């Protein structure tokens, strides 16, 4: 995969921070209790952890897709 984009559906997200526990470089739940995607295009080295975070989201609010070239 040459590159990828991670995004969140904020209508589904409950800000439970499961993703942040897996990939804190990419996801953060702040004191305002909202999820922030810190890196929409994280480095390839984080791909496995980002996939795990996406797959572990209890609300299926996260997605990972190839970046358009």
N, C-alpha and C positions, 0 to 999 in steps of 0.2 A: 504494500500500500504506500503510494508516494506521499500522501498526506491525508489528513482527516480533520473533520470538524465535529466538535461535540456541542450539543445544544440541550436546552431544558425547556419543557413545556411547563411554564409557570402556573398555568391553570390546574395542572395535575399535581405539581410538586407540593409536598407537605413540609418541606424543610426539616426532615428528620435526621439529616446529616450522615446517613449511611455512606453516601458517595464521598463525603469529606473525610470520613475515617479511612477510606481506601486510597483516595488520591487527593490529599490536601493541597497539592500543588495546582490542582485544576478546579476543585470545588471548595467553596467556603460558605458556611452558614454564619452570618454575623449576628451581632446583638439585636438587630432589628428583626431577627427571626426569618430572614429571607435568604434564599440560596443565590449565590453569585458564581458564575462561571468565570474563573480567573484567566483561563487560557482557552479560547475557542479553538485554537490550532496548537495543541500541546505537542511537544517533541515526540518523535517516534519511540524514544526510549520509555515513554510512559504508556504506550499503547496497551500493553497487557493489563495494567492497573486501571486504565480508563475503561476498557472493555468490562473488567470485573465490576467496576462501579456502575456502569450502565446496566449490566445484567442483574445487579443486586438491588437496584432501586425498587422498593416495594410498590410504588405507584406507577412504575414504567414511564416516568416523566423525562427520562434522559434518552438521548439518541446519539449515535455515532455514525457518520457517513463519510464516504470518500470526498475529498475536496475536489471541486471542479478544476480542471487544469486549463 
